[in-house]
Amino acid sequence: MDAMIPVLAEAEKNSSIVVEDKQIFYFLKIKCRYMKKLLLPFLLISMIIVSCDQSASEKSRKEKFKGFMIDAARDVEKMNYYYRLLDFFSEKGFNVIIFRLTDDEGCAMKFSSHPELITHQGAYSAEEIKKFIAYASTKHIEIIPEIESFGHTKYITRTQRYSYLRDYPDETYWMNAICPLHDTTLKIMKDLYTEVASIFPCRYIHIGCDEVDFGASAWSQEMLKTKSKSEIYALYINTLNRYVKEQGKKTIIWGDMIIHRNDPQILDMLDKDIVMMDWNYWDIDDKKIDSIAREVIARGFELIGAPAANWFAWGPRIGLYQLENLLCFSRVYHHLDDPKNLGLIVTHWAPKRYIQNCQWDTYALIADILNHPGSFDFNQSISGFCQQHYGLPADDETVVFFREIYQQTPSHSLLNPTQVPLVFQGKPMLRLFPWNSMDYVRKHIATRDSLLPNPFRSLAEKAHSLEPSVVRNKTDFSEFVITLEFIAHLIDRDNMMWKLCHTNPSMHEMKKMLAIQAEADSTWVHRLDSLWQTGRTGPIDSGHLWEFPRAARFTAQLAVHPGMIKK
């Protein structure tokens, strides 16, 4: 405002004004004192508006990220669900969404520059994406695209045309890579960045680059004769960064290959204008998270913290331990007073693991954790959510019910105990996965001493008793109830197999028990498939919902050949 005074004084003196603001030029020539006095108030108001707009824009740029990640690349969901997410998170003050467009499974957007890439059924058109971005802008949410550019690139290398770019040993290994610095690789990446830059008017492009294992191809082996893996990695990433900057944007990259691989050389070799995104889904040690963040910032990089909601550790729901990871990041990044701390974006992986509308309570908890670092109250958060989202009474009984769900939710039985412990807050953590092979049965069920507890039967019954009281978002609550029933079914199924392994039933009894189980599993597959198709594209496949369809097929196989269990 002070800067306007000399301009106005000059206007009063000369009855003539030239106002310059970047590319906007105003020329006012006032010959009449009456006109001068009439126009000056309007000029003052307009300049205040411009100043306020600039201040708001500057504030937006300085505002810390408070964001969420949409994993469209793993499973394409119907756009109306994403619009709901925008509405929900904008009300919670979130300002950014990472929109994942590519992964091993395929592309979530139809790329006009490379239509030959593996593309999901139901992939979005550029126009659909633009409409989504436009709507997000009305909610003050920035949509940032992610293009996987090193690992997670089977959307390229699984095509016949680009199979020669494969730079990993075989298809059985979970990590992969595309040949770095190969002319064709660089052209594809540059084309994809150029295309998304024309669609997404955001400040950043996320180029992925997590979980990379390269070096199996003749191309890379030749480079490794003169350069280390770290040197090749850095050279490739810096090249990609140059392509992103050519589009007038900044690069975001997953930090695991750089921050957590004990190779500080990579940090020294990378361009300092690359933004690191530190994903860590299992640590709940504030000092450790803080130490990592400060080290990255000290090396000259901007940093985004990336805790998780759902990831490999969990199936249809997440447990209480995962909330601790979110709380840890929220506290650390809230107290990390450095301009290079850009804030937090919560990752939420693989929609195939859960029924679409069963996790709105989790989203509310995520938002409250980020909004109230250091003062988050689970009971208050759940109470508010139940009132606002479902219209349920916020009594102690309902709060205890939800806490019990989070405490009892099983994690993946194949998970390393160093990532999610077997005991948390003095209580054993339930481990589970739908058995789908005799190898799994022998390792994880036959060796167990006892049946699993199944609190989800009573939890599902409690949820049913609440259903008549739900006045809003009834479909969401219905899918929440179905999820509890599904978890109860999985535990019962696991216990049925335990009995077959430990009680030595006759072949007739085994066949009967397996036939009943196979029928129940089949019913669940049809039920889940129906739910799947209401919010997602294409039928449910064997990898969905903790690979339950695959498990159901194995049950049917055992029902015909029960002797497999005795072998």
C-alpha positions in Angstrom: 0.0 0.0 0.0 2.9 2.4 0.8 4.1 2.0 -2.7 0.9 3.5 -4.1 1.3 6.8 -2.4 4.0 8.3 -4.7 2.0 7.2 -7.7 -1.2 8.9 -6.5 0.7 12.0 -5.6 2.2 12.1 -9.1 -1.3 11.7 -10.5 -2.6 14.6 -8.4 0.3 16.8 -9.6 0.2 16.0 -13.3 -3.3 14.8 -13.9 -1.7 11.9 -15.7 -0.8 8.4 -14.6 1.1 5.5 -15.9 0.7 2.3 -13.8 2.8 -0.7 -14.6 2.2 -4.2 -13.1 4.2 -6.9 -14.8 2.6 -7.3 -18.2 -0.5 -5.1 -17.5 -0.2 -1.4 -18.5 -2.7 1.2 -17.6 -2.6 4.7 -19.1 -4.9 7.3 -17.7 -4.8 10.8 -19.0 -7.0 13.1 -17.1 -7.6 16.5 -18.5 -10.4 17.5 -16.3 -10.1 18.1 -12.5 -13.6 16.8 -12.1 -12.7 13.5 -13.9 -9.4 13.3 -12.0 -11.3 13.4 -8.6 -13.8 10.9 -9.9 -11.3 8.4 -11.2 -8.7 8.5 -8.4 -10.9 6.6 -5.9 -11.6 3.9 -8.5 -7.9 3.7 -9.3 -7.1 3.4 -5.6 -9.6 0.5 -5.2 -8.3 -1.3 -8.3 -4.7 -1.1 -7.1 -5.7 -2.4 -3.7 -7.4 -5.4 -5.4 -4.3 -6.1 -7.5 -2.2 -5.8 -4.4 -4.5 -8.2 -2.5 -4.5 -10.7 -5.4 -0.7 -10.6 -5.5 -0.6 -11.1 -1.7 -3.0 -14.1 -1.9 -0.9 -15.6 -4.6 2.3 -15.1 -2.7 0.7 -16.6 0.4 -0.4 -19.6 -1.6 3.2 -20.1 -2.8 4.5 -20.0 0.7 1.8 -22.2 2.2 3.1 -25.6 3.3 1.8 -28.7 1.4 -1.0 -30.5 3.1 -1.8 -33.2 0.6 -3.0 -36.6 -0.4 -2.0 -39.0 -3.2 -4.4 -40.7 -5.6 -3.1 -43.9 -7.0 -5.0 -44.0 -10.3 -2.1 -45.8 -12.0 -2.8 -49.0 -10.0 -6.5 -49.0 -10.4 -8.6 -46.5 -12.4 -11.6 -45.4 -10.5 -14.7 -43.5 -11.7 -14.1 -39.8 -11.6 -17.0 -39.0 -9.3 -15.1 -40.6 -6.5 -12.1 -38.3 -7.1 -14.5 -35.3 -7.1 -15.8 -36.5 -3.7 -12.2 -36.7 -2.4 -11.6 -33.1 -3.6 -14.7 -31.9 -1.8 -13.8 -33.8 1.4 -10.1 -32.7 1.6 -10.7 -29.1 0.5 -13.1 -28.8 3.5 -10.2 -30.0 5.7 -7.8 -27.4 4.3 -5.8 -29.6 2.0 -4.1 -27.8 -0.9 -2.4 -30.5 -3.1 -3.1 -33.9 -4.7 -0.5 -36.1 -6.3 -2.2 -37.8 -9.2 -0.4 -40.9 -10.3 -0.7 -41.5 -14.0 1.6 -44.5 -14.6 2.9 -47.6 -13.0 3.7 -51.2 -13.9 0.0 -52.0 -14.3 -0.5 -49.3 -17.0 -1.4 -45.7 -17.7 -4.4 -44.0 -16.1 -4.5 -41.4 -18.9 -4.6 -41.9 -22.6 -1.4 -40.4 -23.8 -1.7 -39.0 -27.3 2.1 -38.8 -27.6 2.5 -42.5 -26.9 -0.8 -44.4 -27.4 1.2 -47.6 -27.7 1.9 -47.7 -24.0 0.0 -50.2 -21.8 -3.2 -48.3 -20.9 -5.9 -49.2 -18.4 -9.4 -50.0 -19.4 -11.3 -46.8 -18.5 -8.2 -44.6 -18.7 -9.1 -40.9 -18.6 -9.0 -38.6 -21.6 -7.1 -35.3 -21.4 -10.4 -33.5 -21.4 -11.6 -35.4 -18.3 -8.3 -34.6 -16.5 -8.6 -30.9 -17.4 -12.2 -30.8 -16.0 -11.0 -32.4 -12.8 -8.1 -29.9 -12.5 -10.4 -27.0 -13.2 -12.7 -28.2 -10.4 -9.8 -28.7 -8.1 -8.7 -25.1 -8.7 -12.1 -23.9 -7.4 -11.3 -25.8 -4.2 -7.7 -24.2 -4.1 -6.1 -27.6 -4.6 -3.1 -28.1 -6.9 -3.1 -31.3 -8.9 0.5 -32.6 -9.6 0.9 -35.5 -12.1 3.3 -38.4 -11.4 5.0 -40.2 -14.3 7.1 -43.2 -13.2 10.4 -42.7 -15.0 12.9 -45.4 -13.8 11.4 -48.1 -11.7 7.7 -49.1 -12.0 8.0 -48.7 -15.8 6.5 -51.9 -17.0 3.8 -49.8 -18.6 6.6 -49.2 -21.2 8.7 -52.3 -21.1 5.9 -54.8 -21.2 4.9 -53.6 -24.7 6.4 -55.6 -27.5 7.7 -52.4 -29.1 9.8 -51.4 -26.1 10.7 -54.7 -24.5 14.3 -54.2 -25.4 14.4 -51.3 -22.8 13.8 -53.8 -19.9 16.7 -53.4 -17.5 15.8 -56.0 -14.8 16.6 -59.7 -14.5 13.2 -61.4 -14.8 9.5 -60.9 -14.3 9.4 -62.7 -11.0 11.4 -60.0 -9.2 9.2 -57.2 -7.8 11.6 -54.4 -8.6 12.3 -53.3 -12.1 13.8 -50.5 -14.3 13.9 -49.1 -17.8 17.3 -48.6 -19.5 18.5 -45.2 -18.2 20.0 -42.7 -20.6 18.9 -44.8 -23.6 17.9 -42.5 -26.5 14.4 -44.1 -26.7 13.9 -43.9 -22.9 14.8 -40.2 -22.9 12.5 -39.5 -25.9 9.5 -41.2 -24.2 10.1 -39.4 -21.0 10.5 -36.0 -22.6 7.3 -36.6 -24.7 5.3 -37.6 -21.6 6.5 -34.7 -19.6 5.7 -32.3 -22.4 2.2 -33.7 -22.7 1.3 -33.6 -19.0 2.8 -30.1 -18.8 0.3 -29.0 -21.4 -2.6 -30.4 -19.3 -1.6 -29.8 -15.7 -1.0 -26.1 -15.0 0.8 -26.9 -11.7 4.3 -25.9 -10.5 5.6 -29.5 -10.4 6.0 -32.8 -12.2 6.6 -35.9 -10.0 8.9 -38.2 -11.9 8.7 -41.2 -9.5 12.0 -43.1 -9.6 11.4 -45.2 -6.4 12.2 -48.9 -6.0 14.7 -49.0 -8.8 16.9 -52.1 -9.6 18.7 -51.6 -12.9 21.8 -53.0 -14.5 20.7 -56.3 -16.1 20.6 -55.1 -19.7 23.6 -55.1 -22.0 23.0 -51.3 -22.3 23.5 -50.7 -18.6 26.3 -53.3 -18.3 28.3 -51.3 -20.9 27.8 -48.1 -19.0 28.8 -49.8 -15.7 32.3 -50.4 -17.1 33.1 -46.7 -16.8 30.5 -45.4 -14.3 29.1 -46.5 -10.9 25.4 -47.1 -10.4 25.2 -43.9 -8.4 26.8 -41.9 -11.2 24.4 -43.4 -13.8 21.4 -42.8 -11.5 22.4 -39.2 -10.9 23.1 -38.5 -14.5 19.8 -39.9 -15.6 17.8 -38.0 -13.0 19.5 -34.8 -13.8 18.7 -35.3 -17.4 15.0 -35.8 -16.6 15.1 -32.8 -14.3 16.3 -30.7 -17.3 13.3 -31.9 -19.3 11.0 -30.9 -16.5 12.5 -27.5 -16.2 12.1 -27.0 -20.0 8.4 -27.2 -19.3 8.7 -24.4 -16.7 8.2 -26.8 -13.8 10.1 -28.2 -10.9 10.9 -31.9 -10.4 9.7 -34.0 -7.4 11.3 -37.4 -6.9 10.7 -40.3 -4.4 13.7 -40.3 -2.0 14.2 -43.9 -1.1 16.9 -44.7 -3.6 18.7 -41.5 -2.5 18.0 -41.0 1.2 17.7 -44.5 2.5 20.3 -46.4 0.5 23.3 -45.2 2.5 24.9 -43.7 -0.5 25.5 -40.0 0.2 27.3 -39.6 -3.1 24.0 -39.5 -4.9 22.8 -36.5 -3.0 26.0 -34.7 -3.9 25.7 -35.4 -7.6 22.0 -34.5 -8.0 20.8 -31.1 -9.1 19.8 -29.1 -6.0 16.6 -27.8 -7.4 15.1 -31.3 -7.3 12.5 -31.7 -4.6 12.9 -34.9 -2.4 9.9 -36.7 -1.2 10.8 -38.9 1.8 8.4 -41.8 2.0 8.7 -43.9 5.1 5.6 -45.9 6.2 6.8 -47.8 9.3 9.0 -45.6 11.5 7.3 -43.9 14.4 10.5 -42.4 15.9 10.4 -38.6 15.8 14.1 -38.3 16.2 14.8 -40.5 13.2 12.4 -38.8 10.9 13.7 -35.4 12.0 17.3 -36.4 11.5 16.7 -37.6 7.9 14.8 -34.4 7.1 17.5 -32.2 8.4 20.2 -34.1 6.6 18.4 -33.7 3.2 17.7 -30.0 3.8 21.3 -29.4 4.9 22.4 -30.9 1.5 20.5 -28.1 -0.2 17.3 -29.8 -1.2 13.6 -28.9 -0.7 11.8 -31.7 1.0 8.3 -33.1 1.3 7.4 -35.7 4.0 5.4 -38.7 2.8 3.9 -40.9 5.5 1.2 -43.5 4.4 -2.3 -44.4 5.0 -2.7 -47.7 3.1 0.3 -49.6 1.8 1.6 -53.1 1.5 1.3 -53.7 5.3 -2.5 -53.5 5.2 -5.5 -54.9 3.4 -9.1 -53.7 3.6 -8.4 -51.4 6.5 -5.4 -49.8 8.2 -4.6 -50.3 11.8 -3.8 -48.1 14.8 0.0 -48.5 14.3 -0.3 -46.7 10.9 -1.8 -43.7 12.5 1.3 -43.4 14.6 3.4 -43.1 11.5 1.2 -40.3 10.3 1.4 -38.6 13.7 5.2 -38.9 13.8 5.6 -37.1 10.4 3.0 -34.5 11.4 4.8 -33.6 14.6 8.3 -33.5 13.0 7.4 -31.5 9.9 5.3 -29.0 12.0 8.3 -28.2 14.1 10.9 -28.2 11.3 11.1 -24.5 10.8 12.9 -24.2 7.5 11.8 -22.8 4.1 13.0 -25.9 2.4 10.4 -28.0 4.4 7.5 -27.9 1.9 5.1 -29.9 4.1 3.4 -33.2 4.0 1.6 -35.4 1.3 0.0 -38.6 2.6 0.4 -41.5 0.3 -2.5 -44.0 -0.2 -1.6 -47.0 -2.3 -3.3 -49.6 -4.4 -7.1 -49.1 -4.3 -7.4 -52.8 -5.2 -6.8 -53.6 -1.5 -10.0 -52.1 -0.2 -13.7 -51.5 -0.9 -13.9 -47.9 -2.3 -16.1 -46.2 0.2 -15.0 -48.0 3.4 -12.3 -45.6 4.5 -13.8 -42.1 4.9 -13.2 -42.3 8.6 -9.6 -42.9 7.9 -9.5 -39.9 5.6 -11.0 -37.8 8.4 -8.3 -39.0 10.8 -5.6 -38.2 8.3 -6.8 -34.7 7.9 -7.1 -34.1 11.7 -3.6 -35.5 12.2 -2.2 -33.0 9.7 -4.3 -30.2 11.0 -3.5 -30.7 14.7 0.1 -31.8 15.0 0.9 -32.5 18.6 -2.7 -32.1 19.7 -4.5 -34.8 17.7 -7.2 -36.5 19.7 -8.5 -39.8 18.2 -11.8 -39.7 20.2 -12.6 -36.1 19.2 -11.7 -36.8 15.6 -13.9 -39.9 15.3 -16.7 -38.3 17.2 -16.7 -35.3 14.8 -16.5 -37.5 11.8 -19.5 -39.7 12.8 -21.6 -36.6 13.4 -20.7 -34.8 10.2 -20.4 -37.7 7.7 -23.0 -40.2 9.0 -25.2 -38.1 11.3 -24.5 -40.7 14.1 -24.6 -39.7 17.7 -21.1 -38.9 19.0 -21.4 -41.0 22.2 -18.6 -42.8 23.9 -19.8 -46.2 22.8 -19.4 -45.3 19.1 -16.0 -43.9 19.7 -14.9 -47.0 21.5 -16.3 -49.1 18.7 -14.2 -47.3 16.0 -11.0 -47.4 18.2 -11.5 -51.2 18.6 -11.6 -51.6 14.8 -8.3 -49.8 14.4 -6.8 -51.8 17.3 -7.9 -55.1 15.9 -7.3 -54.6 12.1 -4.9 -57.3 10.8 -1.8 -56.4 9.0 -0.2 -58.5 6.2 1.1 -61.9 7.5 4.1 -61.7 5.2 5.2 -58.3 6.6 8.6 -57.9 8.2 8.1 -57.4 12.0 10.6 -54.5 11.8 8.1 -52.6 9.7 4.9 -53.3 11.7 5.5 -55.0 15.1 3.9 -58.1 16.4 2.9 -56.3 19.6 1.9 -52.6 19.8 0.9 -50.7 22.9 1.1 -53.9 24.9 -1.4 -55.8 22.6 -0.6 -58.5 20.0 -1.1 -57.4 16.4 -3.2 -59.7 14.3 -1.5 -61.0 11.1 -3.6 -62.3 8.2 -3.6 -63.0 4.5 -6.1 -65.1 2.5 -4.3 -68.4 2.0 -4.0 -69.3 -1.7 -1.4 -72.0 -1.8 -0.3 -75.0 0.2 3.1 -73.4 0.6 1.5 -70.5 2.5 -0.7 -72.9 4.5 2.3 -74.9 5.6 4.4 -71.9 6.6 1.8 -69.7 8.2 -1.1 -71.8 9.4 0.1 -75.3 10.0 2.9 -74.0 12.2 0.6 -71.8 14.3 -0.3 -73.0 17.8 -3.9 -71.8 18.0 -6.9 -70.3 16.2 -6.9 -66.6 15.5 -9.3 -64.5 17.6 -12.1 -63.0 15.5 -13.3 -59.8 17.0 -14.7 -58.7 13.7 -17.8 -60.8 14.0 -19.0 -58.7 16.9 -17.7 -55.5 15.4 -19.7 -56.2 12.2 -22.8 -56.9 14.3 -22.3 -53.6 16.2 -22.0 -51.8 12.9 -25.3 -53.4 11.7 -27.0 -52.1 14.9 -25.8 -48.6 14.1 -27.0 -48.7 10.5 -30.6 -47.5 11.1 -29.2 -44.4 12.8 -27.2 -43.3 9.8 -28.8 -40.3 8.1 -26.1 -39.3 5.6 -23.8 -41.1 3.2 -25.6 -44.4 3.7 -23.7 -46.1 0.9 -20.4 -45.3 2.6 -21.6 -46.8 5.8 -22.9 -49.9 4.0 -19.5 -50.5 2.4 -17.9 -49.9 5.8 -20.1 -52.6 7.3 -19.4 -55.0 4.4 -15.6 -54.5 4.9 -15.9 -55.6 8.6 -17.9 -58.6 7.5 -15.3 -59.4 4.9 -12.4 -59.3 7.4 -14.5 -61.6 9.7 -14.9 -64.0 6.8 -11.2 -64.0 6.2 -10.4 -64.8 9.8 -13.0 -67.6 9.9 -11.6 -69.0 6.6 -8.1 -69.0 8.1 -9.3 -70.8 11.2 -11.1 -73.4 9.1 -7.8 -74.2 7.5 -6.1 -74.4 10.9 -8.7 -77.0 12.0 -8.0 -79.0 8.9 -4.3 -79.0 9.6 -4.5 -79.7 13.4 -7.5 -81.8 14.1 -6.9 -84.7 11.6 -10.4 -84.9 10.1 -11.5 -87.7 7.8 -11.3 -87.2 4.0 -15.1 -87.0 4.0 -15.2 -84.3 6.7 -12.4 -82.3 4.9 -14.3 -82.4 1.6 -17.5 -81.2 3.3 -15.7 -78.4 5.1 -13.9 -77.3 2.0 -17.1 -77.4 -0.1 -18.9 -75.1 2.4 -15.9 -72.8 2.4 -15.7 -72.8 -1.4 -19.3 -71.8 -1.7 -18.9 -69.0 0.9 -15.8 -67.7 -0.9 -17.6 -67.8 -4.2 -20.5 -65.8 -2.7 -18.0 -63.2 -1.5 -16.2 -62.9 -4.8 -19.6 -62.1 -6.5 -20.5 -59.6 -3.8 -17.1 -57.9 -4.0 -17.2 -57.8 -7.8 -20.6 -56.1 -7.7 -19.3 -53.4 -5.3 -16.1 -53.1 -7.4 -17.9 -52.2 -10.6 -20.0 -49.5 -9.0 -16.9 -47.3 -8.4 -14.1 -48.8 -10.5 -13.6 -49.9 -14.1 -13.5 -53.4 -15.3 -14.2 -56.6 -13.3 -12.5 -57.6 -10.1 -9.3 -59.6 -10.8 -7.3 -62.2 -8.9 -5.0 -59.5 -7.4 -7.8 -57.4 -5.9 -8.8 -57.3 -2.2 -5.7 -59.0 -0.8 -5.8 -61.5 -3.8 -9.0 -62.9 -2.5 -10.4 -64.0 -5.9 -7.2 -66.1 -6.3 -7.7 -67.5 -2.8 -11.3 -68.4 -3.6 -10.2 -70.3 -6.7 -7.7 -72.3 -4.6 -10.5 -73.2 -2.1 -12.6 -74.5 -4.9 -9.6 -76.6 -6.1 -9.0 -78.0 -2.6 -12.7 -78.9 -2.4 -12.2 -81.2 -5.4 -8.8 -82.4 -4.3 -8.7 -82.3 -0.4 -5.9 -84.8 -0.3 -3.5 -81.9 -1.2 -3.7 -80.8 2.4 -2.3 -84.1 3.6 0.7 -84.1 1.3 
